């Protein structure tokens, strides 16, 4: 009986809703920290939650986009915005840790969801699957940061987009084997989440290229 119940669970949809909630929550918290009004909080939460999936669907020629086909996503986003309004101390260490976790979890879930959607459409190559996973994972966060006048994490030295790429690639690899769906989903999500959190806690980063010092450039006349 218990096994039958587990079989009926759509793990992908459950992970998608949870990722939507956490990304919307992270966007709403950032907007609240920027002292935006209720409309601004809802806009930032919406863009953070569905921005990546919308861009992915447009790139793959899918339409209408997911949140138009399934308005329940709007309910999830509104619930996340409401939860964010319950947070008062936005400068505490607990808040900063929560922000890191929410953003990392949303990144991990959406990277895997993006890879799965790309794999379900025709026979896309592994490169397209990984790119769609990265787009789904990072585009919403980029919109959030741009609206809130911050430099997007994906454009900085942090291990962010690369973590999403690892998750998408791992999902693609595991999907080639006859494994339970919960394993195929959970392993890349946990790997991406762990990589992102470890990179922050241990200060891992990608190489940063500094501009050339023009004063040290000597041209032969």
Backbone as ProteinMPNN parsed JSONL, in Angstrom:
{"seq_chain_A": "XXXXXXXXXXXXXXXXXXXXXXXXXXXXXXXXXXXXXXXXXXXXXXXXXXXXXXXXXXXXXXXXXXXXXXXXXXXXXXXXXXXXXXXXXXXXXXXXXXXXXXXXXXXXXXXXXXXXXXXXXXXXXXXXXXXXXXXXXXXXXXXXXXXXXXXXXXXXXXXXXXXXXXXXXXXXXXXXXXXXXXXXXXXXXXXXXXXXXXXXXXXXXXXXXXXXXXXXXXXXX", "coords_chain_A": {"N_chain_A": [[0.831, -1.205, 0.0], [1.887, 1.278, 0.882], [4.039, 1.465, -0.892], [2.623, 1.689, -3.274], [1.416, 4.174, -2.905], [3.672, 5.858, -2.884], [4.478, 5.477, -5.497], [2.502, 6.787, -6.9], [3.041, 9.429, -6.471], [3.963, 12.387, -8.042], [7.004, 13.143, -8.375], [8.475, 15.032, -9.776], [6.719, 17.196, -10.265], [6.183, 17.909, -7.619], [8.736, 18.715, -6.752], [9.056, 20.841, -8.498], [7.036, 22.688, -7.715], [7.932, 23.193, -5.124], [10.437, 24.294, -5.635], [9.62, 26.577, -7.032], [8.282, 27.935, -4.996], [10.401, 28.417, -3.143], [12.203, 29.961, -4.674], [10.566, 32.144, -5.306], [10.149, 33.06, -2.729], [12.753, 33.825, -2.001], [13.116, 35.934, -3.815], [11.072, 37.68, -2.977], [11.928, 38.28, -0.394], [14.331, 39.654, -0.87], [13.284, 41.862, -2.253], [11.721, 42.962, -0.227], [13.708, 43.672, 1.54], [14.766, 45.722, 0.11], [12.941, 47.641, 0.57], [10.552, 47.717, -0.945], [7.155, 48.193, -2.116], [4.019, 46.368, -1.711], [3.21, 45.591, -4.301], [5.639, 45.72, -5.676], [7.08, 43.723, -4.335], [5.6, 41.452, -5.083], [6.021, 41.482, -7.856], [8.82, 41.107, -8.071], [9.048, 38.629, -6.805], [7.553, 37.068, -8.577], [9.032, 37.318, -11.015], [11.452, 36.171, -10.238], [10.688, 33.562, -9.643], [9.482, 32.428, -11.981], [10.866, 33.374, -14.149], [13.137, 32.065, -15.287], [12.032, 29.611, -16.176], [10.161, 30.555, -18.009], [11.778, 31.749, -19.989], [13.149, 29.467, -20.809], [11.031, 27.875, -21.885], [10.298, 29.492, -24.042], [12.651, 29.416, -25.562], [12.695, 26.729, -26.275], [10.486, 26.583, -27.823], [8.018, 26.095, -26.681], [4.657, 26.466, -25.83], [1.462, 27.613, -24.595], [3.527, 29.259, -22.059], [4.7, 27.708, -18.987], [3.501, 28.774, -16.566], [1.262, 29.998, -17.541], [-0.222, 27.93, -18.613], [-0.667, 26.502, -16.289], [-2.053, 27.956, -13.827], [-1.738, 27.58, -11.107], [0.812, 28.038, -10.29], [0.935, 30.767, -9.889], [-0.507, 31.013, -7.563], [1.192, 29.699, -5.792], [3.379, 31.442, -5.869], [2.233, 33.774, -4.806], [1.697, 32.846, -2.23], [4.3, 32.469, -1.298], [5.225, 35.108, -1.329], [3.548, 36.158, 0.634], [4.503, 34.726, 2.841], [7.042, 35.819, 3.022], [6.48, 38.363, 3.932], [6.067, 37.966, 6.556], [8.492, 37.927, 7.7], [10.657, 39.778, 9.675], [13.179, 40.672, 10.75], [15.547, 41.471, 8.729], [18.266, 41.608, 8.627], [19.58, 39.842, 10.155], [21.769, 37.095, 11.068], [20.557, 34.66, 10.762], [18.628, 35.208, 8.829], [20.238, 35.776, 6.59], [21.466, 33.307, 6.195], [19.212, 31.803, 5.628], [18.407, 33.025, 3.241], [20.539, 32.303, 1.575], [20.175, 29.521, 1.515], [17.557, 29.237, 0.421], [17.887, 30.401, -2.101], [19.877, 28.736, -3.173], [18.603, 26.246, -3.123], [16.424, 26.694, -4.838], [17.873, 27.171, -7.197], [19.053, 24.633, -7.577], [16.825, 22.883, -7.888], [15.477, 24.017, -10.104], [17.413, 23.838, -12.087], [17.528, 21.096, -12.56], [14.86, 20.628, -13.294], [14.745, 22.147, -15.639], [16.558, 20.711, -17.256], [15.184, 18.301, -17.44], [12.84, 19.051, -18.832], [13.93, 19.858, -21.282], [14.983, 17.423, -22.166], [12.663, 16.025, -22.556], [11.633, 17.08, -24.842], [11.74, 16.232, -28.041], [14.86, 15.047, -29.336], [17.096, 16.304, -27.848], [20.519, 17.336, -27.673], [23.154, 16.651, -25.268], [24.425, 19.03, -24.659], [22.483, 21.018, -25.161], [20.595, 20.27, -23.275], [21.988, 20.762, -20.878], [22.425, 23.533, -21.115], [19.772, 24.494, -21.105], [19.067, 23.69, -18.557], [20.764, 25.327, -17.019], [19.853, 27.885, -17.825], [17.196, 27.817, -16.885], [17.72, 27.658, -14.171], [19.19, 29.997, -13.494], [18.213, 32.35, -14.717], [15.918, 33.533, -13.546], [16.924, 34.418, -11.061], [18.766, 36.262, -12.022], [17.061, 38.222, -13.115], [15.82, 39.033, -10.739], [18.024, 40.186, -9.341], [18.765, 42.23, -11.103], [16.457, 43.866, -11.166], [16.46, 44.631, -8.507], [18.655, 46.206, -8.435], [21.252, 45.086, -8.249], [24.385, 43.439, -8.887], [24.124, 40.632, -10.9], [24.491, 37.349, -9.531], [25.338, 35.347, -11.247], [27.036, 36.59, -12.977], [29.244, 37.119, -11.552], [32.173, 36.024, -9.691], [31.353, 33.83, -8.302], [30.505, 30.349, -7.657], [27.962, 29.482, -9.338], [26.212, 29.516, -11.796], [27.718, 27.47, -12.866], [27.334, 25.479, -10.966], [24.651, 24.893, -11.425], [24.925, 23.854, -13.977], [26.346, 21.514, -13.434], [24.412, 20.08, -12.0], [22.407, 19.757, -13.98], [23.802, 18.252, -15.902], [24.373, 15.971, -14.417], [21.806, 15.011, -13.958], [21.069, 14.373, -16.574], [22.907, 12.305, -17.094], [22.177, 10.339, -15.155], [19.639, 9.788, -16.029], [19.957, 8.087, -18.111], [19.941, 5.594, -17.18], [18.069, 2.892, -15.732], [16.671, 3.926, -13.253], [14.956, 4.599, -10.13], [12.598, 7.287, -10.179], [12.693, 9.134, -8.082], [15.307, 8.919, -7.211], [16.753, 9.717, -9.465], [16.018, 12.375, -9.565], [16.6, 13.396, -6.975], [19.376, 13.047, -6.459], [20.946, 14.759, -8.308], [19.834, 17.227, -7.504], [20.526, 17.424, -4.776], [23.303, 17.345, -5.088], [23.827, 19.712, -6.54], [22.816, 21.644, -4.776], [24.471, 21.15, -2.541], [27.004, 21.726, -3.657], [26.744, 24.445, -4.252], [26.309, 25.607, -1.681], [28.63, 24.77, -0.323], [30.543, 26.085, -1.856], [30.132, 28.716, -1.15], [30.526, 28.704, 1.66], [33.156, 27.865, 1.82], [34.451, 29.623, 0.29], [34.93, 29.161, -2.445], [35.623, 29.842, -5.858], [35.305, 30.879, -9.306], [37.931, 31.575, -11.727], [38.925, 35.012, -11.904], [39.222, 37.532, -14.263], [41.278, 40.211, -14.607], [41.201, 43.567, -15.923], [43.543, 44.746, -18.38], [46.3, 46.764, -17.428], [46.463, 49.805, -18.676], [48.564, 51.562, -18.585], [50.791, 50.019, -18.543], [51.108, 48.99, -21.0], [53.023, 48.855, -23.823], [53.464, 50.049, -26.936], [55.057, 49.304, -29.949], [56.476, 51.741, -31.903]], "CA_chain_A": [[0.0, 0.0, 0.0], [2.778, 2.43, 0.971], [4.766, 1.529, -2.153], [1.696, 2.182, -4.296], [1.26, 5.609, -2.668], [4.883, 6.518, -3.357], [4.51, 5.395, -6.956], [1.569, 7.743, -7.452], [3.532, 10.783, -6.286], [4.714, 12.961, -9.139], [8.108, 13.809, -7.703], [8.909, 16.174, -10.566], [5.816, 18.312, -9.983], [6.396, 18.309, -6.237], [9.984, 19.466, -6.709], [8.838, 22.081, -9.238], [6.287, 23.606, -6.854], [8.786, 23.572, -4.001], [11.433, 25.209, -6.179], [8.93, 27.833, -7.318], [8.039, 28.607, -3.712], [11.644, 28.891, -2.538], [12.744, 31.053, -5.484], [9.685, 33.298, -5.096], [10.425, 33.544, -1.38], [14.023, 34.544, -2.016], [12.888, 37.2, -4.504], [10.252, 38.546, -2.139], [12.743, 38.735, 0.73], [15.239, 40.689, -1.379], [12.47, 43.041, -2.534], [11.344, 43.55, 1.058], [14.91, 44.311, 2.081], [14.929, 46.964, -0.659], [11.826, 48.509, 0.978], [9.548, 47.836, -1.987], [5.783, 48.023, -1.654], [3.471, 45.031, -1.943], [3.259, 45.283, -5.729], [7.031, 45.449, -6.029], [7.439, 42.406, -3.796], [4.963, 40.436, -5.928], [6.684, 41.482, -9.16], [10.141, 40.483, -7.94], [8.812, 37.212, -6.519], [7.096, 36.443, -9.826], [10.143, 37.239, -11.975], [12.441, 35.218, -9.726], [10.152, 32.198, -9.645], [9.127, 31.878, -13.295], [11.657, 33.984, -15.211], [13.957, 31.06, -15.962], [11.174, 28.662, -16.878], [9.557, 31.239, -19.155], [12.806, 31.852, -21.032], [13.379, 28.103, -21.301], [9.914, 27.473, -22.739], [10.381, 30.266, -25.28], [13.792, 28.894, -26.335], [12.347, 25.4, -26.778], [9.291, 26.683, -28.655], [6.866, 25.56, -25.97], [3.692, 27.511, -25.512], [1.828, 28.716, -23.708], [4.55, 28.944, -21.067], [4.191, 26.859, -17.911], [2.619, 29.427, -15.588], [0.008, 30.321, -18.228], [-0.96, 26.664, -18.692], [-1.002, 26.046, -14.943], [-2.081, 29.141, -12.957], [-1.43, 27.263, -9.717], [2.107, 28.635, -9.991], [0.676, 32.108, -9.38], [-0.916, 30.831, -6.167], [2.413, 29.364, -5.047], [4.172, 32.666, -5.772], [1.546, 34.652, -3.855], [1.91, 32.278, -0.895], [5.688, 32.756, -0.922], [5.304, 36.54, -1.02], [2.919, 36.323, 1.934], [5.419, 34.207, 3.859], [8.141, 36.771, 3.163], [6.009, 39.513, 4.7], [6.102, 37.604, 7.981], [9.871, 38.068, 8.164], [10.858, 41.152, 10.114], [14.596, 40.997, 10.908], [16.179, 41.109, 7.463], [19.717, 41.78, 8.714], [20.123, 38.855, 11.089], [22.549, 36.004, 10.475], [19.604, 33.609, 10.376], [18.021, 35.612, 7.566], [21.223, 35.635, 5.522], [21.614, 31.876, 5.935], [17.981, 31.368, 4.97], [18.464, 33.526, 1.87], [21.478, 31.456, 0.845], [19.586, 28.201, 1.301], [16.426, 29.347, -0.5], [18.394, 30.651, -3.448], [20.597, 27.546, -3.623], [17.641, 25.179, -3.373], [15.723, 27.03, -6.076], [18.814, 26.941, -8.291], [19.229, 23.199, -7.774], [15.587, 22.294, -8.402], [15.165, 24.524, -11.439], [18.393, 23.3, -13.039], [17.098, 19.739, -12.887], [13.599, 20.747, -14.025], [15.069, 22.606, -16.993], [17.15, 19.6, -17.989], [14.138, 17.317, -17.718], [11.96, 19.578, -19.878], [14.67, 19.811, -22.545], [15.086, 16.03, -22.575], [11.337, 15.551, -22.96], [11.313, 17.658, -26.135], [12.524, 15.646, -29.139], [16.111, 14.402, -28.949], [18.1, 17.349, -27.691], [21.838, 16.866, -27.277], [23.487, 16.899, -23.872], [24.765, 20.443, -24.5], [21.237, 21.782, -25.062], [19.998, 19.919, -21.986], [22.71, 21.484, -19.829], [22.154, 24.966, -21.272], [18.41, 24.759, -20.64], [19.092, 23.574, -17.1], [21.392, 26.539, -16.483], [18.943, 29.003, -18.072], [16.074, 27.702, -15.953], [18.187, 27.876, -12.812], [19.812, 31.286, -13.178], [17.584, 33.526, -15.333], [15.044, 34.184, -12.571], [17.776, 35.134, -10.116], [19.327, 37.42, -12.717], [16.015, 39.243, -13.149], [15.687, 39.547, -9.377], [19.144, 41.047, -8.995], [18.722, 43.424, -11.946], [15.368, 44.722, -10.676], [16.846, 45.149, -7.191], [19.865, 47.019, -8.621], [22.428, 44.368, -7.793], [25.081, 42.696, -9.936], [23.683, 39.229, -10.823], [25.492, 36.398, -9.06], [25.85, 34.547, -12.353], [28.066, 37.371, -13.657], [30.359, 37.295, -10.644], [33.101, 34.897, -9.628], [30.804, 32.751, -7.486], [30.104, 29.093, -8.289], [26.512, 29.604, -9.394], [25.764, 28.892, -13.04], [28.445, 26.206, -13.021], [26.667, 24.494, -10.107], [23.455, 24.482, -12.155], [25.377, 22.996, -15.07], [26.677, 20.206, -12.858], [23.154, 19.398, -11.705], [21.751, 19.363, -15.236], [24.584, 17.175, -16.508], [24.196, 14.773, -13.599], [20.467, 14.495, -14.232], [21.121, 13.745, -17.902], [23.613, 11.038, -16.985], [21.387, 9.374, -14.4], [18.438, 9.45, -16.8], [20.292, 7.052, -19.077], [19.838, 4.31, -16.502], [16.728, 2.562, -15.241], [16.668, 4.203, -11.823], [13.711, 5.213, -9.64], [12.536, 8.72, -10.468], [13.094, 9.905, -6.916], [16.771, 8.924, -7.181], [17.209, 10.527, -10.594], [15.78, 13.774, -9.225], [17.19, 13.814, -5.702], [20.844, 13.073, -6.484], [21.471, 16.016, -8.867], [19.395, 18.373, -6.701], [21.376, 17.474, -3.585], [24.663, 17.663, -5.516], [23.878, 21.134, -6.883], [22.626, 22.381, -3.53], [25.685, 21.016, -1.745], [28.1, 22.442, -4.306], [26.52, 25.886, -4.092], [26.511, 25.999, -0.278], [30.047, 24.587, -0.018], [31.335, 27.118, -2.528], [30.005, 29.95, -0.364], [31.12, 28.53, 2.987], [34.61, 27.672, 1.695], [34.96, 30.699, -0.558], [35.355, 28.698, -3.763], [35.202, 30.752, -6.912], [35.919, 30.724, -10.612], [38.962, 32.605, -11.959], [38.494, 36.354, -12.285], [40.192, 38.132, -15.168], [41.366, 41.646, -14.414], [41.539, 44.294, -17.146], [44.943, 45.112, -18.528], [46.675, 48.108, -17.009], [46.832, 50.492, -19.907], [49.842, 52.265, -18.431], [51.884, 49.066, -18.72], [51.113, 48.517, -22.373], [53.943, 49.641, -24.641], [53.348, 49.706, -28.338], [56.204, 49.678, -30.772], [56.139, 52.751, -32.892]], "C_chain_A": [[0.868, 1.258, 0.0], [3.565, 2.599, -0.323], [3.878, 2.075, -3.261], [1.514, 3.694, -4.162], [2.478, 6.377, -3.178], [4.945, 6.539, -4.865], [3.63, 6.464, -7.581], [2.048, 9.189, -7.324], [4.302, 11.233, -7.53], [5.845, 13.783, -8.538], [8.553, 15.059, -8.443], [8.034, 17.392, -10.293], [6.001, 18.826, -8.563], [7.655, 19.151, -6.104], [9.827, 20.815, -7.401], [8.106, 23.105, -8.381], [7.156, 24.097, -5.692], [9.871, 24.546, -4.457], [10.834, 26.572, -6.494], [8.712, 28.622, -6.039], [9.328, 29.195, -3.148], [12.253, 30.034, -3.337], [11.893, 32.308, -5.324], [9.936, 33.904, -3.722], [11.725, 34.33, -1.338], [13.87, 35.893, -2.704], [12.1, 38.175, -3.653], [11.051, 39.086, -0.955], [13.718, 39.829, 0.297], [14.472, 41.979, -1.654], [12.063, 43.745, -1.246], [12.533, 44.265, 1.693], [15.188, 45.625, 1.368], [13.786, 47.945, -0.405], [10.821, 48.748, -0.142], [8.154, 47.683, -1.393], [5.277, 46.633, -2.041], [3.528, 44.651, -3.42], [4.676, 44.95, -6.169], [7.484, 44.086, -5.545], [6.859, 41.294, -4.661], [5.649, 40.338, -7.281], [8.027, 40.768, -9.09], [9.997, 38.992, -7.65], [8.417, 36.463, -7.785], [8.253, 36.262, -10.81], [11.189, 36.216, -11.539], [11.969, 33.781, -9.899], [9.969, 31.63, -11.042], [9.936, 32.47, -14.444], [12.47, 32.969, -15.995], [13.131, 30.079, -16.756], [10.517, 29.275, -18.098], [10.551, 31.341, -20.307], [13.103, 30.488, -21.634], [12.284, 27.672, -22.265], [9.947, 28.211, -24.07], [11.513, 29.751, -26.172], [13.464, 27.55, -26.976], [11.097, 25.419, -27.654], [8.064, 26.089, -28.021], [5.895, 26.692, -25.637], [2.296, 26.941, -25.395], [2.86, 28.283, -22.659], [3.888, 28.312, -19.843], [3.179, 27.559, -17.01], [1.309, 29.898, -16.221], [-0.858, 29.066, -18.338], [-1.457, 26.22, -17.327], [-0.953, 27.229, -13.969], [-1.808, 28.853, -11.485], [-0.075, 27.835, -9.309], [1.941, 30.043, -9.421], [0.255, 32.052, -7.91], [0.305, 30.542, -5.298], [3.264, 30.613, -4.832], [3.554, 33.63, -4.756], [1.743, 34.16, -2.425], [3.328, 32.56, -0.404], [5.865, 34.222, -0.565], [4.672, 36.822, 0.335], [3.805, 35.842, 3.061], [6.569, 35.175, 4.096], [7.744, 37.975, 4.011], [6.004, 39.235, 6.198], [7.496, 37.746, 8.565], [10.123, 39.53, 8.5], [12.345, 41.538, 10.18], [15.366, 40.538, 9.677], [17.694, 41.238, 7.494], [20.365, 40.738, 9.622], [20.908, 37.779, 10.341], [21.629, 34.885, 10.009], [18.95, 33.937, 9.037], [18.984, 35.392, 6.4], [21.444, 34.16, 5.169], [20.386, 31.325, 5.215], [17.964, 31.798, 3.507], [19.38, 32.65, 1.013], [20.848, 30.111, 0.524], [18.449, 28.26, 0.289], [16.904, 29.535, -1.935], [19.084, 29.413, -4.0], [19.632, 26.407, -3.938], [16.856, 25.448, -4.653], [16.599, 26.797, -7.294], [18.916, 25.462, -8.615], [17.996, 22.566, -8.415], [15.33, 22.74, -9.84], [16.161, 24.038, -12.482], [17.985, 21.908, -13.494], [15.792, 19.761, -13.687], [13.861, 21.175, -15.464], [15.671, 21.512, -17.848], [16.096, 18.573, -18.371], [13.224, 17.777, -18.845], [12.652, 19.508, -21.239], [14.777, 18.38, -23.062], [13.75, 15.496, -23.081], [10.946, 16.059, -24.346], [12.263, 17.111, -27.195], [13.783, 14.97, -28.588], [17.211, 15.453, -28.849], [19.413, 16.745, -27.206], [22.109, 17.241, -25.825], [23.816, 18.375, -23.662], [23.516, 21.302, -24.353], [20.559, 21.515, -23.73], [20.664, 20.697, -20.857], [22.419, 22.981, -19.904], [20.76, 25.31, -20.765], [18.296, 24.626, -19.124], [19.671, 24.821, -16.451], [20.465, 27.742, -16.642], [17.785, 28.983, -17.073], [16.502, 28.036, -14.529], [18.617, 29.298, -12.506], [19.054, 32.505, -13.701], [16.676, 34.266, -14.352], [15.832, 34.985, -11.554], [18.419, 36.356, -10.739], [18.309, 38.558, -12.777], [15.819, 39.877, -11.768], [16.779, 40.546, -9.042], [19.129, 42.337, -9.82], [17.65, 44.393, -11.458], [15.743, 45.374, -9.354], [18.182, 45.895, -7.226], [21.1, 46.379, -8.003], [23.079, 43.67, -8.986], [24.683, 41.234, -9.829], [24.812, 38.297, -10.399], [26.14, 35.637, -10.203], [26.963, 35.272, -13.109], [29.267, 37.643, -12.767], [31.177, 36.014, -10.58], [32.533, 33.7, -8.879], [30.453, 31.516, -8.315], [28.582, 29.049, -8.271], [25.974, 28.919, -10.646], [26.456, 27.551, -13.254], [27.844, 25.115, -12.149], [25.392, 23.986, -10.775], [23.819, 23.559, -13.314], [25.728, 21.599, -14.597], [25.399, 19.416, -12.577], [22.445, 18.909, -12.95], [22.477, 18.202, -15.898], [24.407, 15.866, -15.738], [22.818, 14.163, -13.824], [20.429, 13.785, -15.588], [21.789, 12.379, -17.819], [22.802, 9.976, -16.266], [20.153, 8.924, -15.175], [18.697, 8.365, -17.837], [20.176, 5.645, -18.484], [18.422, 4.126, -15.949], [16.698, 2.69, -13.715], [15.321, 4.754, -11.397], [13.747, 6.726, -9.852], [13.015, 9.562, -9.299], [14.612, 9.978, -6.808], [17.317, 9.838, -8.269], [17.045, 12.015, -10.323], [16.595, 14.218, -8.011], [18.703, 13.963, -5.779], [21.384, 14.356, -7.107], [21.032, 17.244, -8.09], [20.279, 18.527, -5.472], [22.807, 17.864, -3.96], [24.804, 19.152, -5.831], [23.751, 21.997, -5.636], [23.892, 22.337, -2.679], [26.856, 21.78, -2.325], [27.967, 23.943, -4.108], [26.804, 26.341, -2.658], [27.981, 25.849, 0.117], [30.907, 25.684, -0.637], [31.278, 28.438, -1.772], [30.73, 29.818, 0.973], [32.637, 28.404, 2.926], [35.253, 28.669, 0.744], [35.555, 30.186, -1.865], [34.856, 29.68, -4.809], [35.879, 30.388, -8.214], [36.981, 31.799, -10.798], [38.344, 33.924, -12.396], [39.593, 36.988, -13.121], [40.153, 39.653, -15.027], [41.709, 42.337, -15.738], [43.01, 44.653, -17.18], [45.162, 46.535, -18.051], [47.223, 48.843, -18.222], [48.197, 51.168, -19.811], [51.027, 51.34, -18.642], [51.966, 48.509, -20.12], [52.016, 49.421, -23.204], [53.838, 49.153, -26.076], [54.592, 50.162, -29.084], [55.774, 50.657, -31.841], [56.819, 52.416, -34.219]], "O_chain_A": [[0.628, 2.188, -0.771], [3.746, 3.717, -0.805], [4.342, 2.847, -4.101], [1.462, 4.412, -5.161], [2.341, 7.417, -3.823], [5.415, 7.512, -5.455], [3.945, 6.992, -8.647], [1.521, 10.078, -7.993], [5.191, 10.526, -8.005], [5.676, 14.963, -8.231], [8.962, 16.038, -7.821], [8.546, 18.496, -10.111], [5.978, 20.034, -8.326], [7.65, 20.18, -5.427], [10.389, 21.815, -6.956], [8.509, 24.267, -8.324], [7.115, 25.272, -5.328], [10.187, 25.506, -3.754], [11.463, 27.602, -6.253], [8.93, 29.833, -6.002], [9.345, 30.35, -2.72], [12.77, 30.984, -2.749], [12.427, 33.412, -5.218], [9.934, 35.125, -3.57], [11.794, 35.386, -0.709], [14.425, 36.89, -2.242], [12.418, 39.364, -3.609], [10.863, 40.236, -0.558], [13.91, 40.814, 1.011], [14.949, 43.066, -1.33], [12.059, 44.975, -1.177], [12.384, 45.324, 2.304], [15.776, 46.538, 1.947], [13.676, 48.963, -1.088], [10.295, 49.853, -0.279], [7.985, 47.12, -0.311], [6.008, 45.83, -2.62], [3.858, 43.513, -3.754], [4.892, 44.015, -6.939], [8.19, 43.372, -6.257], [7.537, 40.307, -4.944], [5.84, 39.24, -7.801], [8.34, 39.93, -9.936], [10.747, 38.18, -8.192], [8.891, 35.354, -8.032], [8.433, 35.181, -11.371], [11.741, 35.488, -12.363], [12.748, 32.896, -10.255], [10.273, 30.459, -11.27], [9.716, 32.107, -15.599], [12.493, 33.004, -17.225], [13.481, 29.743, -17.888], [10.333, 28.601, -19.112], [10.213, 31.057, -21.457], [13.289, 30.372, -22.845], [12.575, 27.159, -23.346], [9.657, 27.625, -25.113], [11.356, 29.661, -27.39], [13.904, 27.265, -28.09], [10.692, 24.379, -28.173], [7.16, 25.627, -28.719], [6.315, 27.765, -25.204], [1.973, 25.923, -26.007], [3.04, 27.092, -22.407], [2.669, 28.373, -19.685], [2.119, 27.005, -16.72], [0.344, 30.169, -15.505], [-2.077, 29.13, -18.176], [-2.533, 25.634, -17.211], [0.084, 27.475, -13.352], [-1.661, 29.784, -10.693], [0.165, 28.09, -8.129], [2.721, 30.462, -8.565], [0.61, 32.923, -7.117], [0.432, 31.08, -4.198], [3.806, 30.821, -3.746], [4.263, 34.228, -3.946], [1.935, 34.962, -1.511], [3.532, 32.857, 0.774], [6.572, 34.551, 0.387], [5.19, 37.63, 1.105], [3.863, 36.467, 4.12], [7.025, 35.339, 5.227], [8.574, 38.539, 4.724], [5.943, 40.16, 7.009], [7.671, 37.692, 9.783], [9.833, 40.416, 7.696], [12.724, 42.614, 9.716], [15.784, 39.385, 9.581], [18.347, 40.999, 6.478], [21.579, 40.763, 9.828], [20.731, 37.583, 9.139], [21.883, 34.24, 8.992], [18.742, 33.05, 8.209], [18.591, 34.884, 5.35], [21.59, 33.808, 3.999], [20.498, 30.494, 4.314], [17.557, 31.031, 2.635], [19.046, 32.3, -0.119], [20.965, 29.613, -0.596], [18.381, 27.421, -0.61], [16.39, 28.909, -2.861], [18.899, 29.071, -5.169], [19.825, 25.684, -4.915], [16.645, 24.542, -5.458], [16.131, 26.284, -8.31], [18.873, 25.073, -9.782], [18.113, 21.802, -9.373], [15.0, 21.919, -10.695], [15.796, 23.846, -13.642], [18.086, 21.579, -14.676], [15.636, 19.004, -14.645], [13.27, 20.632, -16.397], [15.342, 21.389, -19.028], [16.107, 18.038, -19.48], [12.87, 16.985, -19.719], [12.029, 19.141, -22.235], [14.674, 18.149, -24.267], [13.716, 14.613, -23.938], [10.023, 15.525, -24.96], [13.438, 17.476, -27.241], [13.762, 14.391, -27.501], [18.135, 15.484, -29.662], [19.428, 15.782, -26.439], [21.388, 18.042, -25.23], [23.519, 18.923, -22.6], [23.481, 22.21, -23.522], [20.008, 22.43, -23.118], [19.985, 21.231, -19.981], [22.194, 23.624, -18.879], [20.584, 26.311, -20.07], [17.532, 25.349, -18.483], [19.141, 25.316, -15.456], [20.304, 28.53, -15.711], [17.441, 30.011, -16.489], [15.736, 28.628, -13.769], [18.434, 29.769, -11.383], [19.237, 33.601, -13.172], [16.666, 35.497, -14.33], [15.455, 36.107, -11.217], [18.602, 37.374, -10.071], [18.646, 39.714, -12.522], [15.671, 41.093, -11.645], [16.502, 41.627, -8.521], [19.441, 43.41, -9.303], [17.896, 45.594, -11.349], [15.393, 46.527, -9.101], [18.768, 46.18, -6.182], [21.888, 47.038, -7.326], [22.412, 43.349, -9.97], [24.876, 40.632, -8.773], [25.948, 38.437, -10.851], [27.327, 35.315, -10.155], [27.749, 34.634, -13.809], [30.207, 38.321, -13.181], [30.919, 35.053, -11.304], [33.175, 32.651, -8.828], [30.147, 31.613, -9.504], [27.984, 28.622, -7.283], [25.35, 27.862, -10.56], [25.851, 26.608, -13.764], [27.838, 23.948, -12.54], [25.081, 22.797, -10.705], [23.104, 22.598, -13.598], [25.443, 20.615, -15.279], [25.318, 18.226, -12.882], [21.94, 17.787, -12.985], [21.844, 17.272, -16.397], [24.305, 14.793, -16.331], [22.677, 12.941, -13.874], [19.825, 12.72, -15.721], [21.304, 11.408, -18.4], [22.744, 8.831, -16.716], [19.677, 7.803, -14.994], [17.755, 7.787, -18.381], [20.296, 4.644, -19.191], [17.689, 5.091, -15.734], [16.699, 1.694, -12.991], [14.605, 5.323, -12.221], [14.794, 7.359, -9.721], [13.667, 10.588, -9.495], [15.151, 10.991, -6.363], [18.227, 10.631, -8.03], [17.841, 12.826, -10.795], [17.205, 15.287, -8.021], [19.257, 14.909, -5.22], [22.224, 15.006, -6.485], [21.781, 18.218, -8.017], [20.73, 19.63, -5.16], [23.453, 18.624, -3.239], [25.785, 19.782, -5.435], [24.492, 22.964, -5.463], [24.333, 23.362, -2.16], [27.618, 22.409, -1.591], [28.949, 24.632, -3.831], [27.472, 27.354, -2.453], [28.522, 26.706, 0.815], [31.87, 26.153, -0.03], [32.252, 29.19, -1.751], [31.466, 30.72, 1.373], [33.331, 28.789, 3.868], [36.44, 28.576, 0.432], [36.563, 30.708, -2.34], [33.79, 30.277, -4.656], [36.89, 29.686, -8.234], [36.951, 32.822, -10.115], [37.374, 33.954, -13.154], [40.761, 36.979, -12.731], [39.134, 40.292, -15.29], [42.415, 41.773, -16.573], [43.643, 44.839, -16.141], [44.314, 47.405, -18.246], [48.306, 48.537, -18.722], [48.896, 51.328, -20.811], [52.141, 51.801, -18.891], [52.801, 47.65, -20.403], [51.789, 50.629, -23.275], [54.094, 47.987, -26.376], [55.102, 51.261, -28.87], [54.823, 50.416, -32.585], [56.663, 53.15, -35.195]]}, "name": "protein", "num_of_chains": 1, "seq": "XXXXXXXXXXXXXXXXXXXXXXXXXXXXXXXXXXXXXXXXXXXXXXXXXXXXXXXXXXXXXXXXXXXXXXXXXXXXXXXXXXXXXXXXXXXXXXXXXXXXXXXXXXXXXXXXXXXXXXXXXXXXXXXXXXXXXXXXXXXXXXXXXXXXXXXXXXXXXXXXXXXXXXXXXXXXXXXXXXXXXXXXXXXXXXXXXXXXXXXXXXXXXXXXXXXXXXXXXXXXX"}
